[in-house]
Amino acid sequence: MTLDEKLQALHPEVNSNKLIIYKGMAADAIRNHLNINDANDVIEQKYESAMLQLIENKIQYDSTNGVKSYTMSKTSVTYKDNKGFKITEDIEDLLPATFVKMLG
């Protein structure tokens, strides 16, 4: 099962074009975090679990409009710190250590 098929199965309510955009954004986040130059398709193959979790986080963020908690009396709203494509600890656990590039 490909990453696209998994995303469609997990989130049939989300527009497929939006999922394609999220896939690219997740690949960019992983590329920047790991300090690598791999193409998106290579990142998708190597780090599929991390990409699925990143996209899941973004979809959850969008569905709640970024609200973490809401209190009714004397109205209190708390917003999430994560905008959706942040590499959190759970995602970091799915990735290898960051690659260090030497200058020179």
C-alpha positions in Angstrom: 0.0 0.0 0.0 1.5 3.3 -1.0 1.6 6.4 1.2 -1.1 8.1 -0.9 -3.4 5.0 -0.5 -2.8 5.0 3.3 -3.6 8.7 3.5 -6.8 8.3 1.5 -7.8 5.3 3.7 -7.1 7.2 7.0 -8.6 10.5 5.8 -11.3 10.0 3.1 -12.9 13.3 4.2 -9.8 15.3 3.2 -9.4 16.5 -0.4 -6.8 14.5 -2.2 -5.1 17.7 -3.5 -4.7 18.9 0.1 -3.1 15.6 1.0 -0.6 16.0 -1.8 0.3 19.4 -0.5 0.6 18.2 3.0 2.8 15.3 1.8 5.2 17.8 0.2 5.2 20.0 3.4 5.9 16.9 5.6 8.8 15.9 3.3 10.2 19.5 3.6 9.9 19.4 7.4 11.8 16.1 7.6 14.4 17.2 5.0 15.1 20.4 7.1 15.1 18.5 10.4 17.5 15.8 9.2 19.7 18.3 7.2 19.5 16.1 4.1 19.0 16.8 0.4 17.0 13.7 -0.6 14.1 14.0 -3.0 10.5 13.9 -1.8 10.0 10.3 -3.1 13.1 9.1 -1.3 11.9 10.7 2.0 8.5 9.2 1.5 10.0 5.7 1.2 12.5 6.0 4.0 10.4 7.9 6.6 6.9 6.9 5.7 5.8 6.5 9.4 7.1 10.0 10.3 5.3 11.5 7.3 2.0 9.8 8.2 2.3 11.2 11.8 3.2 14.7 10.6 0.2 14.8 8.2 -2.0 13.3 11.0 -0.9 16.2 13.3 -1.7 18.8 10.6 -5.1 17.4 9.9 -5.9 17.3 13.6 -4.7 20.9 14.0 -6.9 22.0 11.0 -10.0 20.2 12.3 -9.7 22.0 15.7 -8.6 25.3 14.3 -5.6 25.1 16.5 -7.6 25.1 19.7 -6.2 22.9 22.5 -8.9 23.6 25.1 -11.9 25.7 25.6 -13.6 26.7 28.8 -17.2 28.0 28.8 -17.6 30.2 31.9 -15.6 33.4 31.7 -14.5 32.1 28.2 -11.0 30.8 28.1 -9.3 29.5 25.0 -5.9 27.8 24.8 -4.2 27.3 21.5 -1.8 24.6 20.4 1.9 25.5 20.1 2.3 23.1 17.1 1.0 24.5 13.8 1.0 20.9 12.4 4.3 20.4 10.7 6.5 20.7 13.8 8.8 17.7 14.5 7.6 16.7 17.9 9.1 14.0 20.2 6.8 11.3 18.8 7.9 12.1 15.3 11.6 12.4 16.3 11.4 8.8 17.6 10.5 7.7 14.1 13.5 9.4 12.5 17.3 8.8 12.6 19.6 11.3 14.3 20.2 14.5 12.5 22.9 14.4 9.9 25.8 16.8 10.5 27.5 18.4 7.5 31.1 19.4 7.8 32.3 22.6 6.3 35.3 22.7 4.1 
